[in-house]
């Protein structure tokens, strides 16, 4: 689907400024000097063609009492497909990539109820496949997760915000899981929040305030349209790793171009770095310039850039966030 000069501004609004009002697509139409029917039609087309994965709330996994880890493994090239199939059979795996690195070429993220369960799960799975050279990097503090694509500058760009260090449980809100499931992916209709406000027994203004509070305390990370990176021309991404204090790692999260900024603990194996962020762009030149600038701003001289070569979990968008436990 070609993104013309009218669709790009629409996608920017859907990502960066989605309004929690009774008729959000009308408000977006007014901002763009377009017709509400046109906005609805084009948004439905964008969803149908897979450019927009969904529009809705992103729930923080920590609110479900889970711990997360990034795992790097040395996998022989001829076994990558078979190993990936086994790794991906775990519903808790949310990312799985082949990345450029002289030692560890397969990197995936998984979750469990506690660190011990996570280590045992990963170690047992990989050892049965004959993979014994690995590193498990448990998340100590997640500063930022979400990724948005600036279609005007060709680089990832998200709000300069930091997630709170501790997050209340979903259960503590008194809201039903059905409420969160409906909130996760709204319908592309004139009044998409009607069913959600009905479930909670609140008005649209109260829903807007509720979502603001849920984001403030970290249960919900954000509310926006998530896009397919390839289909909007963002075909390059890199994982940048370095050693840093918690303060410097948090500073990385305040830089708009970074995504998925996490301070990690080396739980298993040998690895020299404890801070990590992702960055996405339309080509490597854009990424290289941005990464160089970011590391200068952080005053970090030693770091590694692991470019993604292949996505081993292409069905990731279809894994529901609330059931991906």
VEXDREN-2710 file (C-alpha; in Angstrom, 1 decimal):
% VEXDREN-2710
k/r/px/py/pz
1/UNK/0.0/0.0/0.0
2/UNK/1.6/3.3/-1.1
3/UNK/1.8/5.9/1.6
4/UNK/0.9/9.2/-0.2
5/UNK/1.1/12.7/1.1
6/UNK/-2.4/12.4/2.7
7/UNK/-1.8/9.0/4.4
8/UNK/1.4/10.0/6.1
9/UNK/-0.1/12.8/8.1
10/UNK/-3.0/10.5/9.0
11/UNK/-0.6/7.8/10.3
12/UNK/1.3/10.4/12.3
13/UNK/-1.9/11.5/14.0
14/UNK/-3.0/7.8/14.6
15/UNK/0.4/7.2/16.3
16/UNK/1.2/10.3/18.1
17/UNK/-2.0/12.1/18.9
18/UNK/-4.9/9.6/19.1
19/UNK/-7.7/11.4/21.0
20/UNK/-9.8/9.7/23.7
21/UNK/-13.1/11.3/22.8
22/UNK/-16.5/10.2/21.7
23/UNK/-15.7/10.5/18.0
24/UNK/-11.9/10.4/17.7
25/UNK/-11.8/10.0/14.0
26/UNK/-13.8/13.1/13.5
27/UNK/-11.3/15.0/15.7
28/UNK/-8.4/13.7/13.6
29/UNK/-10.3/14.6/10.5
30/UNK/-10.7/18.2/11.7
31/UNK/-7.0/18.4/12.5
32/UNK/-6.1/17.3/9.0
33/UNK/-8.8/19.3/7.2
34/UNK/-10.3/16.0/6.0
35/UNK/-13.7/14.4/6.1
36/UNK/-14.5/11.9/8.9
37/UNK/-15.7/9.3/6.4
38/UNK/-12.4/9.6/4.5
39/UNK/-10.4/9.1/7.8
40/UNK/-12.5/6.1/8.7
41/UNK/-12.2/4.6/5.2
42/UNK/-8.5/5.1/5.0
43/UNK/-7.9/3.8/8.5
44/UNK/-9.8/0.7/7.8
45/UNK/-7.8/0.3/4.6
46/UNK/-4.6/0.7/6.6
47/UNK/-5.7/-2.0/9.0
48/UNK/-6.9/-4.3/6.2
49/UNK/-3.5/-4.0/4.4
50/UNK/-1.6/-4.6/7.7
51/UNK/0.0/-1.2/7.8
52/UNK/-1.8/-0.5/11.1
53/UNK/-1.6/-3.6/13.3
54/UNK/-4.2/-2.2/15.8
55/UNK/-5.2/1.0/17.6
56/UNK/-5.4/0.6/21.4
57/UNK/-3.8/0.5/24.8
58/UNK/-0.5/-1.3/25.4
59/UNK/-0.5/-3.0/28.8
60/UNK/2.7/-3.2/30.8
61/UNK/3.7/-6.8/31.4
62/UNK/4.8/-6.0/34.9
63/UNK/1.2/-5.3/35.9
64/UNK/0.6/-9.0/35.3
65/UNK/3.4/-10.0/37.8
66/UNK/5.9/-11.2/35.2
67/UNK/9.6/-10.8/34.8
68/UNK/11.3/-10.5/31.5
69/UNK/14.7/-11.4/30.0
70/UNK/16.6/-10.9/26.8
71/UNK/18.4/-14.1/25.7
72/UNK/21.3/-14.3/23.3
73/UNK/22.4/-17.6/22.0
74/UNK/25.1/-19.0/19.7
75/UNK/23.1/-21.1/17.1
76/UNK/24.7/-22.8/14.1
77/UNK/23.3/-21.3/11.0
78/UNK/21.9/-24.6/9.7
79/UNK/19.9/-25.0/12.9
80/UNK/18.4/-21.5/13.2
81/UNK/15.0/-22.4/11.7
82/UNK/14.6/-25.5/13.8
83/UNK/15.7/-23.7/17.0
84/UNK/13.5/-20.7/16.2
85/UNK/10.5/-23.0/15.8
86/UNK/11.0/-24.4/19.3
87/UNK/11.6/-21.0/20.9
88/UNK/8.5/-19.5/19.3
89/UNK/6.3/-22.4/20.6
90/UNK/6.6/-20.6/24.0
91/UNK/3.7/-18.1/24.0
92/UNK/5.7/-15.9/26.3
93/UNK/8.3/-15.2/23.6
94/UNK/7.6/-11.7/22.1
95/UNK/10.7/-11.0/20.0
96/UNK/13.1/-13.3/18.2
97/UNK/15.7/-12.0/15.7
98/UNK/18.9/-13.0/14.0
99/UNK/21.4/-10.2/14.7
100/UNK/24.9/-9.3/13.6
101/UNK/27.2/-10.4/16.4
102/UNK/30.5/-12.4/16.3
103/UNK/29.3/-14.7/19.1
104/UNK/25.6/-14.6/19.7
105/UNK/23.4/-14.5/16.6
106/UNK/19.9/-15.4/17.9
107/UNK/18.3/-13.0/20.4
108/UNK/14.8/-13.4/21.9
109/UNK/12.7/-11.9/24.7
110/UNK/10.7/-14.1/27.0
111/UNK/8.8/-13.8/30.3
112/UNK/8.0/-15.9/33.3
113/UNK/6.4/-15.6/36.8
114/UNK/9.9/-15.3/38.4
115/UNK/13.6/-15.3/37.6
116/UNK/14.1/-18.9/38.6
117/UNK/11.4/-20.2/36.4
118/UNK/12.6/-18.1/33.5
119/UNK/16.2/-19.3/33.8
120/UNK/15.1/-22.9/34.0
121/UNK/12.8/-22.6/31.1
122/UNK/15.4/-21.0/28.8
123/UNK/18.3/-23.3/29.9
124/UNK/16.3/-26.5/29.5
125/UNK/14.8/-25.5/26.1
126/UNK/18.2/-24.5/24.6
127/UNK/20.2/-27.4/26.1
128/UNK/17.8/-29.9/24.6
129/UNK/18.5/-28.4/21.3
130/UNK/22.3/-28.7/21.9
131/UNK/22.7/-24.9/22.4
132/UNK/24.8/-24.3/25.5
133/UNK/26.6/-21.0/24.8
134/UNK/24.1/-18.4/25.8
135/UNK/23.5/-15.3/27.9
136/UNK/20.4/-14.4/29.9
137/UNK/19.9/-10.7/30.7
138/UNK/17.1/-10.2/33.1
139/UNK/15.3/-6.8/33.1
140/UNK/16.1/-4.8/36.3
141/UNK/14.4/-1.6/35.2
142/UNK/12.4/-1.0/32.1
143/UNK/12.5/2.7/31.2
144/UNK/10.7/2.7/27.8
145/UNK/9.3/0.0/25.6
146/UNK/7.1/1.5/22.9
147/UNK/8.1/2.3/19.3
148/UNK/6.6/4.8/17.0
149/UNK/7.8/5.7/13.5
150/UNK/8.4/9.3/12.5
151/UNK/7.4/9.1/8.8
152/UNK/8.7/12.5/8.1
153/UNK/12.3/12.1/9.4
154/UNK/12.7/8.3/8.8
155/UNK/13.7/7.4/12.4
156/UNK/11.9/6.0/15.4
157/UNK/10.7/8.7/17.7
158/UNK/8.8/8.3/21.0
159/UNK/7.8/10.6/23.9
160/UNK/10.6/11.5/26.3
161/UNK/9.0/9.6/29.2
162/UNK/10.1/7.0/31.7
163/UNK/8.0/4.2/33.0
164/UNK/7.7/4.1/36.9
165/UNK/10.0/1.6/38.6
166/UNK/7.1/-0.3/40.2
167/UNK/3.7/-1.0/38.7
168/UNK/0.5/-2.0/40.4
169/UNK/-1.3/-5.1/39.4
170/UNK/-4.2/-5.1/36.9
171/UNK/-6.3/-6.7/39.6
172/UNK/-5.7/-3.7/41.9
173/UNK/-7.6/-1.5/39.5
174/UNK/-10.9/-3.3/40.0
175/UNK/-11.4/-3.3/36.3
176/UNK/-12.2/-6.5/34.4
177/UNK/-9.8/-8.3/32.1
178/UNK/-12.5/-7.9/29.4
179/UNK/-12.2/-4.1/29.8
180/UNK/-8.5/-4.3/29.1
181/UNK/-9.0/-6.7/26.1
182/UNK/-11.5/-4.4/24.5
183/UNK/-9.2/-1.4/25.2
184/UNK/-6.3/-3.2/23.5
185/UNK/-7.8/-3.0/20.0
186/UNK/-10.7/-0.6/19.3
187/UNK/-13.0/-0.9/16.3
188/UNK/-12.7/1.6/13.5
189/UNK/-16.1/3.1/13.9
190/UNK/-17.5/6.6/14.5
191/UNK/-17.8/6.0/18.3
192/UNK/-15.3/3.2/19.1
193/UNK/-15.3/3.7/22.8
194/UNK/-19.0/3.1/23.5
195/UNK/-18.7/-0.6/24.4
196/UNK/-15.6/0.1/26.6
197/UNK/-17.3/2.9/28.5
198/UNK/-20.3/0.6/28.9
199/UNK/-18.2/-2.2/30.4
200/UNK/-16.7/0.2/33.0
201/UNK/-20.0/2.1/33.6
202/UNK/-18.3/5.5/32.9
203/UNK/-18.5/8.4/30.5
204/UNK/-16.0/9.1/27.7
205/UNK/-14.5/12.0/29.8
206/UNK/-14.1/9.6/32.7
207/UNK/-12.5/7.1/30.4
208/UNK/-10.0/9.7/29.2
209/UNK/-9.1/10.5/32.8
210/UNK/-8.9/6.8/33.7
211/UNK/-6.5/6.1/30.9
212/UNK/-4.3/9.1/31.8
213/UNK/-4.1/7.7/35.4
214/UNK/-3.4/4.1/34.2
215/UNK/-0.5/5.5/32.1
216/UNK/0.7/7.6/35.0
217/UNK/1.0/4.6/37.3
218/UNK/2.4/2.4/34.5
219/UNK/-0.3/-0.2/34.0
220/UNK/-0.9/1.1/30.5
221/UNK/2.2/2.3/28.6
222/UNK/0.4/4.3/26.0
223/UNK/-2.6/4.4/23.6
224/UNK/-1.9/4.7/19.9
225/UNK/-1.8/3.0/16.5
226/UNK/1.0/0.4/16.2
227/UNK/2.4/0.1/12.7
228/UNK/4.1/-2.6/10.7
229/UNK/7.7/-1.3/10.4
230/UNK/8.4/-2.9/7.0
231/UNK/5.2/-1.6/5.5
232/UNK/6.0/2.0/6.4
233/UNK/9.5/1.7/5.0
234/UNK/11.4/1.2/8.3
235/UNK/13.4/-1.9/7.3
236/UNK/16.4/-1.5/9.5
237/UNK/16.6/-1.8/13.3
238/UNK/19.5/-2.2/15.7
239/UNK/20.1/-3.2/19.3
240/UNK/22.6/-0.9/21.0
241/UNK/24.3/-2.3/24.1
242/UNK/26.7/-0.6/26.5
243/UNK/27.7/-0.4/30.1
244/UNK/26.2/2.4/32.1
245/UNK/24.9/3.6/35.5
246/UNK/21.2/3.5/36.1
247/UNK/21.2/7.2/35.7
248/UNK/22.8/7.1/32.2
249/UNK/20.5/4.3/31.1
250/UNK/17.5/6.3/32.2
251/UNK/19.0/9.3/30.3
252/UNK/18.9/7.1/27.2
253/UNK/15.2/6.7/27.6
254/UNK/14.7/10.5/27.5
255/UNK/16.2/10.6/24.0
256/UNK/13.2/10.5/21.6
257/UNK/14.9/8.2/19.0
258/UNK/15.5/5.3/21.4
259/UNK/12.9/2.5/22.0
260/UNK/12.9/-0.4/24.4
261/UNK/15.4/1.1/26.9
262/UNK/16.1/-1.5/29.6
263/UNK/18.7/-1.8/32.4
264/UNK/19.6/-5.5/32.6
265/UNK/21.3/-7.9/35.0
266/UNK/23.6/-10.5/33.6
267/UNK/21.8/-13.5/35.2
268/UNK/23.5/-16.3/33.2
269/UNK/26.6/-16.3/31.1
270/UNK/29.3/-13.7/30.4
271/UNK/28.3/-10.4/28.9
272/UNK/30.0/-7.0/29.3
273/UNK/27.0/-4.7/29.0
274/UNK/24.0/-3.9/31.2
275/UNK/22.1/-1.2/29.3
276/UNK/20.2/-1.7/26.0
277/UNK/18.1/0.2/23.6
278/UNK/16.6/-0.3/20.2
279/UNK/16.4/2.1/17.3
280/UNK/14.6/1.9/14.0
281/UNK/15.1/3.6/10.7
282/UNK/14.5/3.6/6.9
283/UNK/18.2/2.7/6.3
284/UNK/21.5/2.1/8.0
285/UNK/22.9/5.5/7.2
286/UNK/20.1/7.1/9.2
287/UNK/20.6/4.7/12.1
288/UNK/24.4/5.1/12.1
289/UNK/24.1/8.9/12.3
290/UNK/21.5/8.8/15.0
291/UNK/23.4/6.2/17.1
292/UNK/26.6/8.2/16.9
293/UNK/24.8/11.3/18.1
294/UNK/23.0/9.5/20.9
295/UNK/26.2/7.9/22.3
296/UNK/28.0/11.3/22.2
297/UNK/25.1/12.8/24.2
298/UNK/25.4/9.9/26.7
299/UNK/29.2/10.3/26.8
300/UNK/29.6/6.6/26.1
301/UNK/32.6/5.5/24.0
302/UNK/32.4/1.7/24.2
303/UNK/29.3/0.2/22.8
304/UNK/28.2/-2.4/20.2
305/UNK/25.5/-2.2/17.6
306/UNK/23.7/-5.4/16.7
307/UNK/21.8/-4.9/13.5
308/UNK/18.8/-7.2/12.8
309/UNK/19.3/-9.5/9.9
310/UNK/16.1/-11.5/10.1
311/UNK/12.9/-11.6/12.1
312/UNK/12.3/-15.1/13.3
313/UNK/8.9/-14.3/14.8
314/UNK/7.0/-12.7/11.9
315/UNK/3.7/-13.6/13.6
316/UNK/4.6/-11.5/16.6
317/UNK/1.8/-8.8/15.9
318/UNK/-0.8/-11.5/16.2
319/UNK/0.3/-12.5/19.7
320/UNK/-2.2/-10.9/22.0
321/UNK/-0.5/-8.8/24.7
322/UNK/-2.9/-9.7/27.5
323/UNK/-2.6/-13.4/26.8
324/UNK/1.1/-13.4/26.0
325/UNK/2.0/-14.3/29.6
END
